[in-house]
Amino acid sequence: QIAAHPYETVRVNGTDVTTDTSGHFTREAGATANLRTWLRGPYVEVQNDAGQNGLLVLTVPAPFSPLTWNWTQQNATSAELNLFHHTVFIHQWYKDLDPGFTFLDYPVPAVANYGDSYDNAFWNGHGTYYGSGGQYSNFGMFSDVIYHEYTHGVTDGIYPPGMLPYIGESGALNEAWSDYIACSINGDPYMAEYILENLFNSYFRNLENNLIFPADWYGEVHYDSRFVSAALWEIRAALGSTIADSLAHFSRYARAEDFINYLQAVLETDDDDGDLSNGTPHGVVIYHAFGRHGIGPGDLPRLEIRNLAYRADSGGGSVGDGDRFFEAGETIEVRFDLANTSILFPPPASDVQISILSDDPTLTIDHGSQTVALLPAGQDCSITPVLIHIGASAGHWSVVQISIVANGGDVRLDSTLELSIGTPQVLIVEDDPVTDVERFIPAALKTRDRIYDRVALEEGQSLPPELLPSSGLVVWLSGDAAGSILTAQDRLTLQNYMAAGNRVLLSGQNITDGLAGTAFLRDVLQAEIDLDSLLSFAVCATASPLIPEEWFVISGGEGAGNQHEETSFIPIGSSREIARYYRTGGGPVAALECAGGQALLFGFGIEAITATAQGSTDLPTFFDRVYAWAGDVLKSAPQPPASLPPSLWTLGPAYPNPFNGTTLISYAIPQGHAGELVIFDLLGRAVASLPLTAAVGTVSWNPQSASGVYFALARWQGGQTPTIRLQLLK
């Protein structure tokens, strides 16, 4: 298109004059006018990096009206002409928006045809440069590119030197403002559309997107600018360009350097009374637009349960002996605070309905239904203490659901409280402060609805004897720990405990490393160390009344995956072997029944037992055998239920999470069901399906997918678990 050149300096007979906003000028010239101009004016100076700068020369005699005075491609390249027109345009656009902004009131250099097939454009702190293009078209021919680079200059004029470094969120903000202003002026969300000559629908960035911060963070300022530019574009769609452009521009004067502070700046710019707590004229739109892209609280409150505590020690409204266990006839008092963790001042949580309930028939709940009328952002409140009365019952696991609904159902928070009802006769001792192996054992016991007590020991710490069940079983897990695991006090404690008729299970690949030559190993356990650096993937049980002819996988991604130097034993005295390494059963001795039949000694970590191979036995079944073995000291050894109570079907946690390679996901599903782990992306598309062959265990996922947020659930015929969130970082 041919357009008049406003603010262009024209030399008439040696004297300069500048055209007005319509491209017109008047000058007394006499009989002859010698006209000359170079595509320059008070606000732009166009330069041509590929040759001579554009020049238009004309000599005309009087009378001069009408005067034909047109630039053509014979006088300048198309990119030069385009740069002059659009640079003057964007300067005037900012002047109309912000008359007091004077930082760019000088002939800003605009360099056309820069470089040799250079595929970029940039602001260098004083002027703008536009590549001639190689793979892409000439950058100087795109109005949104020109507005984008000029807006970088505006941002430079607002921020003092040293602020807004061009990295991370601050660099992304810098790019977001340039993209938004350019797209808003042109009225479309595509930045540099048609920039590829051979691709009709090409563009650099699309401001209409569903990216969510920080899940979709990439670490490159242009890519990451789209969180903010998309939010501004949505504000524009809701409020129009006049309001949105003003908010986007003037909020920069707050000089924010991260996303959340820029959101606050937008709200403060929109505010009309100096009080954000009572809202702003367009606050709902602003909160929603930024919140939809993960910045700030969004337009709904964020609820969180804090300071959750429960007791049965006759304090407060509770009834009980305070022995850490919840037993028949006692009353549990549950307290917690409900917080609205939203920052800034979005709409408050309103009509908050709190429900605490359980499908356990042995429990009766008082104050299980409560209401909070209003909970503003940044505030919390304490609920009325909830009382849970325990009726007559045998030991079992019970789940209490906490359900919170607010804002007409738009906000929901669900949590669970798992309670061990009864006096546990099993104590799990976690004697490995380094690795997280103990979580497999509780999952296996919960699958069978067996209650337990649990204690974690720090390195070198001894087990307090008062924590031992008065009559029962101690399961000692040393996992990957090495060196002296059982202290001298621990050995005496366990010796006395077994002498009183109780049972002990010792497990770990280095469990006996510090016992060599001790009386506890030789005389009490009646065992000697054979080999202490084995590497085996399976254990085969030898035929015995304790464990039938079964075999166990003890390594691999589906189990704990922590076995790398197992120990084998030589039985002495009354001890007898109960398992050997390798499936054939012909390898070194892996486990003993010892201490006169009061102890089981495993030279590997039983937490790694998993039924990942056909015909192998899973960890819950293994514990069925252990419970049968210890049945004479356990008051009850319940049979495996037909199916797991729905409240105990679980998925997660995943570890590590976030992850960049493989993550291990724990699960528990009903016994006897074939299941699968299904993983979905943010659009609800299934990206992976992994079989679940055991009732409880872990499954590994090593995706080839792109970075981002994914969701997983375990499902089987007739049911499924809630979803868990996974974050893949590459």
TIMAR-215634 format. One record per residue (C-alpha): x, y, z; residue in one letter. Coordinates in steps of 0.1 Angstrom, whole numbers, plus 5000, padded with zeros to 4 digits. Example, Ala and Ser with C-alpha at 12.3 -4.5 7.8 and 13.67 -1.06 7.14 Angstrom:
2
512349555078a;513749895071s;
END
This chain:
730
500050005000q;501050364994i;500650595025a;501450945032a;504551005054h;503751205085p;506651345106y;509051315077e;511751575073t;511951725038v;514751955027r;513452245005v;516052454989n;518452365017g;516052425046t;514452145065d;510652125071v;508651835087t;505451695074t;502351705096d;500151415108t;498651395073s;501951395055g;501551755043h;503952045045f;504152405033t;507252605025r;507952925006e;510152814977a;510353084950g;510453004914a;512052654918t;511852394946a;514752154951n;513251874973l;515251604991r;514451355018t;516051035033w;513250855052l;514051035084r;512151265108g;512051365145p;510951005156y;512750765132v;515850745110e;515650455086v;518850295075q;519550035048n;522149775058d;522149625023a;523049935003g;522450305000q;519850455023n;516650555007g;516750884989l;514051084971l;515051384950v;512751614930l;513251954914t;510052124903v;509252484890p;506452694903a;503552674905p;503852374929f;500252274935s;499352004930p;502751844937l;503351474930t;505651354957w;505650974961n;508250724974w;508650424952t;510850114953q;513150294929q;513950534957n;514050294986a;513549924994t;510049805005s;511449725040a;512750085044e;509450235034l;507549995057n;509850075087l;509350445083f;505550425082h;505050175111h;507750325134t;506150665131v;502750495136f;503750315168i;505450625182h;502250825177q;500150535191w;502150555224y;501950935224k;498150905222d;498050645250l;500750805272d;501451165263p;503951205292g;506250935279f;509251105262t;511950845263f;511750775225l;511251135214d;514351125191y;515150985156p;515150615166v;517350425142p;515350155123a;517849945103v;516349755073a;517749445055n;520149385084y;522749105081g;523248835055d;519948635054s;519648725091y;516548555106d;515748785136n;514949135147a;515949315179f;516149635200w;519749715210n;519049985236g;519050275211h;517450155179g;515749865161t;517249615136y;515349385112y;516949095094g;516649055057s;515548695062g;516748355052g;514348085062q;511948355071y;510648655051s;512149005055n;511449105091f;511049475082g;507949385062m;505849285093f;504049555112s;503649345144d;507449275144v;508049655142i;505549725170y;507149445191h;510649575188e;509649935194y;507749825225t;511049685239h;512350035236g;509250165256v;509949905283t;513550025284d;512350375290g;510150275319i;512650045337y;515850205349p;519150035340p;519849715360g;516149625364m;514149365345l;517049125336p;516448935304y;516048595320i;513348395337g;510048565345e;511348915341s;512548845305g;509248665298a;507448985309l;509549195286n;508548975256e;504948945267a;504349315266w;505949345232s;503849055218d;500549185233y;500849545221i;501749435186a;498849185184c;496449415200s;497149695175i;496649445146n;493649285162g;494648925160d;496448685184p;499248565160y;502648715164m;504348745129a;501748545110e;502848435075y;506548495084i;507548175066l;507248245029e;506247885020n;503847825048l;500548015047f;499547975083n;502948025099s;503548245130y;505948275159f;503548275189r;499748245194n;498348455223l;495248225224e;496647935243n;496047715274n;499547725289l;499647705327i;502447835348f;504647685362p;503647345347a;504347445312d;507447655320w;510147595293y;512947825303g;513148045272e;511748405275v;509848405242h;508248075249y;507448165285d;506048505276s;502848345265r;501548295301f;501248675305v;500448775269s;497648525268a;496248665300a;496349015286l;494748895254w;491848735273e;491349065292i;491249245258r;488648995246a;486449065277a;486949435281l;488049565247g;491449695235s;491050045250t;490949925286i;493249625281a;495949825263d;495950085290s;496149825318l;498949635300a;501049955294h;500550165325f;501049865348s;504649855337r;505250175357y;505049955389a;508349795376r;507349435384a;510049175377e;507948855381d;504548735371f;502648775404i;503849125410n;502849225375y;499349085383l;499249305414q;500349595393a;497549535368v;495049525397l;496449845412e;496250015378t;492649905375d;491750005411d;489650325415d;489750375453d;493150275466g;491749955483d;492349625465l;490449435493s;487049565481n;487749465445g;488549665413t;486249765385p;487449485363h;489049255390g;486948945382v;488148945346v;491749015356i;491848745383y;490248495359h;492548565330a;495748545349f;494548265371g;493648055341r;497248055331h;498547975366g;499348325378i;497848435411g;494748295428p;492348295399g;488848405405d;488048145431l;489348095466p;492047835474r;491247635505l;493747445526e;493447235558i;496047335583r;497147225618n;495246895616l;495546725649a;493646435666y;493846275700r;492146045726a;493846145758d;490846295778s;492046645768g;489446875753g;486446675743g;488346345738s;488146035760v;491045795762g;494245685779d;496545875756g;498545565747d;498745665710r;496145405700f;492445455693f;490545175711e;486945075717a;485145305741g;487445605734e;486545935718t;488846095693i;488846475691e;489746615657v;490746975652r;491947175622f;492047525607d;490547605573l;492547865554a;491848065523n;495348085510t;494548305480s;496948595477i;495848955468l;492048995471f;489948775448p;486348685458p;486248525492p;485148175500a;481448185506s;478847945520d;481647695530v;480147355538q;482347125559i;481446755562s;483346495582i;481946145578l;482945775576s;481345455563d;482845265593d;479745145613p;481845125645t;482345505645l;479845775655t;480646145646i;479546465664d;479846805647h;480446635614g;478546905595s;479647275598q;479247595579t;481447905574v;479548195558a;482548395545l;486348335545l;488248625528p;491548575511a;494548535534g;492348445565q;491648125583d;489247995609c;489147705634s;486447445630i;484347335660t;486247025673p;484846705658v;484246405682l;484546055669i;483145785692h;484545435688i;482245145694g;483044785702a;485244655674s;488244445665a;491444595651g;490944745617h;491645045595w;489045315593s;488945615569v;487345945578v;486546165548q;486846545551i;484846715524s;484747095519i;482547265493v;482347645488a;481147915464n;478147715452g;480147405444g;482747575423d;485347515450v;485947165465r;488547025488l;488646655498d;490946495523s;491046175543t;492146075577l;493245715582e;492745575617l;494045255632s;491245135654i;492344895681g;495644805698t;498244705672p;500244395678q;502644465650v;505444725653l;507244825621i;510744965629v;512145175601e;515945165607d;517045315574d;517045705575p;518445725539v;515945545516t;512145525515d;511545155516v;509245115545e;506145245526r;505744915509f;505144725541i;502244945554p;500644925519a;500744545520a;499244535556l;496444775547k;495544555518t;494644295544r;493144545568d;495744475594r;496644755618i;500244825629y;502345075649d;505345235633r;508545405645v;511445555626a;514945545641l;517745785633e;521145655627e;522545505659g;519345545677q;517945255698s;514345145699l;512645255731p;511444935748p;508145095758e;507045105722l;507044725719l;503644555717p;502844375749s;502344065729s;503044055692g;505444085663l;508244335655v;509144385618v;512644545616w;513444695583l;517044815576s;516544865538g;519844995523d;521445095556a;524944955562a;527344915591g;526144875627s;522344865624i;521144695656l;522744875686t;523744675716a;520544805734q;518444695704d;519944345706r;519144315743l;515644455738t;514844205710l;516443915730q;514243985760n;511244035738y;511643695721m;512443535755a;508943655766a;507443445738g;507043725712n;508143715675r;510643915655v;511243955618l;514644105607l;515044215571s;517644405551g;520544335527q;523044445554n;521044355585i;523744135600t;526844325588d;527444475623g;526644145641l;529543935629a;531143765659g;528443875683t;526743645707a;523343785694f;524043645660l;525743315671r;523843225702d;520443405700v;519743395663l;521943085658q;523243195624a;526543265607e;527143495577i;527943305545d;528243575518l;527543945521d;527744085486s;525243875465l;523144015437l;520043815431s;516743895414f;514643625430a;514143405461v;512743055462c;511142935494a;512042585504t;509342345514a;508442405550s;505342445572p;506242815574l;506342915537i;505042675510p;506842615478e;506742975465e;509143215449w;509443595451f;510843855428v;513044085449i;514344335425s;513144555396g;511144875390g;507844725401e;509244665436g;511344865459a;514244825434g;516844865462n;518544525462q;522244525452h;524244335478e;522144075496e;523443855524t;523343475527s;523543265559f;524642935574i;522042795599p;523542655632i;521842495662g;518042485659s;517942735630s;516642615597r;516642755562e;513242875547i;514343025514a;517243025490r;518343275463y;517443195427y;514243045415r;515642695413t;516242695451g;519742575446g;521542895456g;522843025489p;520443045519v;518443365518a;516343335550a;516243145583l;513743065610e;515843105641c;516043195678a;514242875687g;511442945662g;510843305676q;512543495647a;512743515610l;516043645595l;516043765558f;519243865541g;517444095517f;514844365521g;511344205521i;509944545510e;511244455475a;509044135472i;506744185442t;504743955419a;506044105387t;506743765371a;504143505363q;503743265392g;505643475418s;504043565451t;503143925461d;504044105493l;500444085509p;500543705504t;503943685519f;502643865550f;499743615552d;502443355558r;504243565584v;500943625603y;500143255603a;503643185616w;503143445644a;499543345651g;500143205685d;501143555698v;498743755678l;495243785692k;493843775657s;495143695624a;492343805600p;491943635567q;492343835536p;489144015528p;487243935496a;488144285484s;489844595498l;487544855515p;486945125489p;488545385511s;491845205510l;492145165472w;494945405467t;497245545440l;500445725449g;502645875460p;504845895429a;508545935435y;510346135423p;507746385413n;508446615395p;510746385375f;512846395343n;513246025336g;511445755354t;508945785383t;507745495406l;504045505414i;502645315444s;499145165442y;496744925460a;493744775442i;491244505451p;492644155455q;492043925426g;491344205400h;493344265369a;494044635367g;495844905347e;497445235354l;496245485328v;498045825323i;496446125307f;497646455294d;496046795301l;493646745273l;492346415287g;494046195261r;495445865273a;499145855267v;500045535285a;498445215299s;500444995322l;499144655336p;498844605373l;499344235381t;499344245419a;496944385445a;499644615458v;502944735445g;504544995424t;504645055387v;507345255368s;506645505340w;509445625318n;507645845292p;508945965259q;506246245261s;506946615262a;507446805294s;504246905312g;501546795336v;499946455334y;497346275355f;497245905365a;494645675378l;494445305386a;491345125374r;489844775373w;486644605365q;484044795385g;486145075400g;489045315399q;491145535422t;491145915423p;493746075400t;497146195410i;499146465394r;502546395377l;504946665364q;507546565338l;510546795334l;512946755305k;
END
